[in-house]
Amino acid sequence: MGPQMGNMAVVRVLHSGTSKDPNMMILLCYLSLIAAHNSFAFTASYTPGRDNSIADSLSHFDFQCFDHLASHAVNIAMPILLLLLAQLLVI
């Protein structure tokens, strides 16, 4: 399965709220619980790489292309807040 089909599969899982993969269901449950606990909603949509070159460069680990396309991006790693990490149980 190529990256395009994989990304479309993720969108389908997020829209349907179900998956045959038990690990995906665990992640989906965590995401849903965190969203409910923090009062936010989420959605997903698929955009082909040719229409979203910045995201496409990141998904292919082409950091030189990313730097060229997104020169405005902050070039410093941003730590994940401990509060958010505490909500994610290690599977």
Buried (B, 14 or more C-beta within 10 A) or exposed (E): EEEEEEBBBEBEBBEEEEBEEEEBBEBBEBEEEBEEEEEEEEEEEEEEBEEEBBBBBBBEEBEEBBEEBBEEEEEEEEEEEEEEEEEEEEE
